[in-house]
Amino acid sequence: MEIERILLSQRDFFKTQQTKSLAFRKMYLEKLKSLIISNEKMLYEAVKKDFGKSEFDTFTTELSFILNDINYYIKNLKSLSKPKKVSTNLVNQLGHSTIYADPLGCILVIGAWNYPYQLSLSPIIAAMAAGNCCILKPSEIAENTMNAMAFIINGNFPPEYLYVYEGGIEETTALLTLKFDKIFFTGSTKVGKIVYKAAAEHLTPVTLELGGKSPAIVTRNANLELAAKRIVWGKFLNAGQTCVAPDYLLVEETIQEQFLEMLRKYIREFKYEPDSEQYTRIINQRNFQRLIRLIDREKIYSGGSFNEEKLYIEPTILNHIDWNDEIMQEEIFGPILPVITFQSYNAALNSILELEKPLAAYLFTNNSEEKENFTRKLSFGGGCINDTVMHLSNDNLPFGGVGSSGIGNYHGKFGFETFSHQKAVLEKATWGEPNIKYPPYSEKKLSWIKKLL
């Protein structure tokens, strides 16, 4: 099997210790940056063919993240890799304690289709910065972007260091039978369980970036105009095909009518029309049909139209939704926003607690007590107060899920740590050692040990 041969070559190459050199890592990070910039037009064209994404959206939501990641690691690689001295406890005197960031070895990254460049290359960049060899398996659903990444990487990097493996479910299944030192997967919870199970056969550690039903809460204490604007942008970015998009909306009952009208106003202002620059199509027919089935025609407040030929679904708001409706039983991952009203803020938080922990959560309020209850009471991967999605853009914050929304995190130093082993080393002096820990044991020795602890 070709991919098995490539993995073996990566294992052999990793043993040469070349990837541990900071000069080596920087050289290839800079090379990848140069290739992305020089092939920018081709990258735009590929994602346009896959699901109609504009150059503006592709740069702001994908390439800018990737270039920022590369710049971050080039700038901070020395400090991230530097052995870290830590204090040594009393029983280990005289000694010195150090933590070394060791690369794990051979990494498998399985990317996602909705942001096919960012969600494939950002973890690859972190793995390269940490000194690993990598195999990337992009999502075959976004076939043109998969081909573009393979063209850039396989034509310019040695396969024993970095390789893109093209193909579909059969190829991914074959990859999962092999032993890697780390698997990084972005995608659905259903497939995440398959990846996790396969990794367990080899005791391979995993990072799973999954999804879930991410709530957005709006109370009467919010700046409603700004809340509506930011929710519409975050929800309908990429036609709702964003893992951290607000999945559903919880609105305080006293402001419901006013706020829904504001949402509708911004949907109109942003001109999410077929073939528009600011709106993408649904990725394929299968997802299109799934989403159409989720629209309850009797509960449409705004939108609801679609064009099957263009895979276009108008931004749609559903009103008078309750927790038992079909649309509340699974992650939507599309341009449909169900709205549930609440009278009691704490009761709304308790309702969210009854569900699986989401990848993201958002609160819109200027009330300090409501903010505190939100951050203290709810468990979620990450989120914002008075914004949506933008926490991803701060590389000083970790990005990852919790519970069924994921395992582990990355971005910035957290990505470096994800693909590193924190190796602990205690170096002891060879003189002046007391005899307290050695046999024969005595009550006096035990008494001294208890005092030292």
Secondary structure, DSSP 8 states (H G I E B T S, - for coil): -HHHHHHHHHHHHHHTTGGG-HHHHHHHHHHHHHHHHHTHHHHHHHHHHHH---HHHHIIIIIHHHHHHHHHHHHHHHHHHS-EEE---GGG-SEEEEEEEEE-SEEEEE--SSSTTHHHHHHHHHHHHTT-EEEEE--TTSHHHHHHHHHHHHTTS-TTTEEE----HHHHHHHHTS--SEEEEES-HHHHHHHHHHHHTTT--EEEE-----EEEE-TTS-HHHHHHHHHHHHHGGGG--TTS--EEEEEGGGHHHHHHHHHHHHHHTT--TT-TT----S-HHHHHHHHHH--GGGEEE---EETTTTEE--EEE-S--TTSGGGSS---SSEEEEEEES-HHHHHHHHHTS---SEEEEE-S-HHHHHHHHHH---SEEEES-SSGGGG-TTS-EE--GGGEE-EESHHHHHHHTEEEEEEEEE-SS---STTSSS--HHHHHHHHHH-
